[in-house]
Amino acid sequence: MDTLLSSSSSMVVRSPLPPVRTIASPSKVYSAAARFSSTPSVNGFRRNHLQLPRPFTSSSVPKFSVRCGAGVREIKESDFQSTVLESNRPVLVEFVATWCGPCRLISPAMESIAQEYGDKLEVVKIDHDANPQLIEEYKVYGLPTLILFKDGQEVAESRREGAITKAKLKERPLKYDDINAVEVL
């Protein structure tokens, strides 16, 4: 127990905290006995401090990358002109980042859309951090951002920011008519 000591023999305060701490990380569980160090006395009181181990170092922090499943491919600024603006099919562009939780959340829905409508619609991902000029040009303020391009132009009212379900994605920005061609609202 952490104990506060005084130069007076009549005053001893005990803390209910146990001397052992366990810290969980995604890859390891760190458990260490408490190590106490004394600090100089302040106003006649001396205090013991609990030093906890630091579980993460720069080499142990998990690193994420933009992952593309079947039907979705990652492109860079250099590929944007030929892949998106010069495409003869509509292109759904997903702006994502490796550190973005909602981006990882909608990834399965994007892969499903890409597989389901692969012959009528192309789906691409662009990494936010690696492509700052595109982010600035298309004014991407939130992640994930979905933008539909048709005939080299951004489709009006097709932009969506934030996590979105597959059902909501099918409602907007895409609408499929009777002959299963992609029709823009």
C-alpha positions in Angstrom: 0.0 0.0 0.0 1.1 3.5 -0.7 1.8 5.2 2.7 2.1 8.8 3.5 4.6 9.3 6.3 5.1 12.2 8.6 7.9 13.2 10.9 5.3 12.9 13.6 4.9 9.3 14.9 1.2 9.7 15.4 0.2 10.3 11.8 0.2 7.4 9.2 -2.3 7.4 6.3 -2.7 4.3 4.3 -4.0 4.2 0.7 -6.4 1.4 -0.5 -4.6 1.1 -3.8 -2.8 -2.2 -4.4 0.9 -2.2 -5.2 0.6 -4.0 -8.5 -0.8 -2.6 -11.8 -1.7 -4.5 -15.0 -1.9 -2.5 -18.2 -3.4 -4.1 -21.3 -2.3 -3.3 -24.9 -3.5 -4.9 -28.1 -0.5 -7.1 -28.5 0.8 -7.7 -25.0 -0.2 -7.6 -21.4 2.2 -5.8 -19.2 2.2 -6.7 -15.5 4.8 -5.4 -13.2 5.3 -5.0 -9.5 5.1 -1.5 -8.3 8.4 0.3 -7.8 8.3 3.0 -5.3 10.6 6.0 -5.0 10.8 8.5 -2.3 10.7 12.2 -2.9 12.0 14.8 -0.6 9.8 15.7 2.3 7.4 18.6 1.8 6.2 20.4 5.0 7.4 17.5 7.0 5.6 14.9 4.9 7.3 12.3 2.6 5.4 10.7 -0.2 6.0 7.5 -2.1 5.2 7.5 -5.8 4.2 4.6 -7.9 6.1 4.3 -11.1 4.2 2.4 -13.8 6.0 0.8 -16.8 5.5 2.5 -20.2 4.0 -0.2 -22.4 4.5 1.5 -25.8 7.7 2.4 -27.5 8.0 3.7 -31.1 8.7 0.2 -32.3 5.7 -1.5 -30.5 3.0 1.0 -31.6 0.7 -0.8 -34.1 1.0 0.6 -37.7 -1.9 0.6 -40.0 -2.0 0.9 -43.8 -4.8 1.6 -46.3 -6.1 -1.9 -47.2 -8.0 -2.5 -50.3 -10.2 -5.6 -50.8 -11.5 -7.2 -53.9 -12.7 -4.7 -56.5 -11.3 -1.6 -54.7 -7.9 -0.3 -55.5 -5.8 2.5 -54.0 -4.6 5.2 -56.3 -2.3 8.2 -55.9 -2.4 11.8 -57.2 -0.4 10.7 -60.2 -3.1 8.1 -61.1 -6.1 10.4 -60.4 -6.3 12.0 -63.9 -6.3 8.7 -65.8 -8.3 6.6 -63.4 -11.0 9.0 -62.3 -11.3 12.0 -64.6 -10.7 10.1 -67.9 -12.8 7.0 -67.0 -15.7 6.0 -69.3 -17.5 4.6 -66.2 -18.7 6.4 -63.1 -16.0 6.3 -60.4 -16.7 6.3 -56.6 -13.7 7.8 -54.8 -13.3 7.1 -51.1 -10.9 9.4 -49.3 -9.5 7.6 -46.2 -6.7 7.6 -43.7 -4.9 4.9 -41.9 -5.7 6.4 -38.4 -9.4 6.8 -39.2 -11.7 4.3 -37.4 -14.8 5.1 -39.5 -12.8 4.6 -42.7 -12.0 1.0 -41.5 -15.6 0.6 -40.5 -17.0 1.2 -44.0 -14.3 -0.7 -45.8 -16.4 -3.9 -46.1 -19.4 -2.0 -47.5 -17.2 -0.4 -50.1 -15.7 -3.8 -51.1 -19.2 -5.2 -51.4 -20.4 -2.3 -53.6 -17.2 -2.8 -55.8 -17.9 -6.5 -56.2 -21.6 -6.1 -56.8 -21.4 -3.3 -59.4 -17.9 -4.0 -60.7 -18.7 -3.9 -64.4 -20.8 -0.6 -64.1 -18.9 1.3 -61.4 -15.2 1.6 -60.4 -14.4 2.1 -56.7 -11.0 3.6 -55.6 -9.4 4.7 -52.4 -7.2 7.7 -51.9 -5.0 8.0 -48.8 -5.6 11.4 -47.2 -2.1 11.8 -45.7 -0.2 10.7 -48.8 -2.2 12.9 -51.3 -2.5 16.5 -49.8 -3.0 18.2 -53.2 -6.1 16.2 -54.0 -7.4 16.8 -50.5 -7.1 20.5 -50.9 -8.4 20.5 -54.5 -11.6 18.6 -53.6 -12.0 20.2 -50.2 -12.1 17.0 -48.2 -12.8 18.2 -44.6 -14.0 15.0 -42.9 -13.1 11.3 -43.3 -14.2 9.1 -44.8 -15.4 11.2 -47.7 -17.1 9.6 -50.7 -17.4 11.5 -54.0 -19.0 10.1 -57.2 -17.4 11.2 -60.5 -19.0 10.8 -63.9 -17.6 12.0 -67.2 -14.6 13.6 -65.4 -16.8 15.8 -63.1 -17.9 15.5 -59.5 -21.6 14.7 -59.5 -23.6 17.4 -57.7 -24.9 16.3 -54.3 -23.0 13.0 -54.4 -20.5 13.9 -51.7 -20.9 12.1 -48.3 -18.8 12.4 -45.2 -18.5 10.0 -42.3 -19.4 6.3 -41.9 -22.3 5.1 -44.1 -24.0 1.8 -44.4 -24.2 -0.2 -47.6 -28.0 0.4 -47.8 -27.6 4.2 -47.4 -24.8 4.2 -49.9 -27.1 2.5 -52.5 -29.8 5.1 -51.8 -27.4 8.0 -52.4 -25.2 9.0 -54.2 -26.1 6.0 -56.5 -29.4 5.1 -57.9 -29.9 2.0 -60.2 -32.5 2.2 -62.8 -34.4 -0.7 -64.5 -31.6 -1.6 -66.9 -29.0 -1.6 -64.1 -27.0 1.3 -65.5 -25.7 3.7 -62.9 -27.9 6.8 -62.9 -26.9 9.9 -61.0 -29.5 11.7 -58.9 
